[in-house]
Amino acid sequence: QVQLVESGGGLVQAGGSLRLSCAASGSIFSVGAMGWYRQAPGKQRELVATIISGGSTNYADSVKGRFTISGDNAKTTVYLQMNSLKPEDTAVYYCNINYRRPYSSRWSDYWGQGTQVTVSS
């Protein structure tokens, strides 16, 4: 079993900042990537930012220059620093991990429960 514990969501005024954290634990042998996705009401889930095991990062165009994704040395915790927040950033933010179990060659995805981010204008 894999567990993802997300924290850091909340209510903030436009222009403010929040920092999301996601800690992975459980039956994880290797992490391929971790990332954050978000889903606003009535919209599909979309990629926000990802970081792969080698440290390369990828961002949605809408958050480039405002959000920064980072990870710890153990590669089992990922952070999302969100600055200059806009009302359109309001969504439920989900943590994702792409990983391999011990003794398995198959890569799997696991999602967190989500944390609400609300940006008021």
ABEGO torsion letter per residue (X at the ends): XBBBBBBGBEBBBBGBBBBBBBBBBEBBABBABBBBBBBBBGBBBBBABBBBAAGBBBBBAAABGABBBBBBAAGABBBBBBBGBBAAABBBBBBBBBBBBBGBABBBBBBBAEBBBBBBX
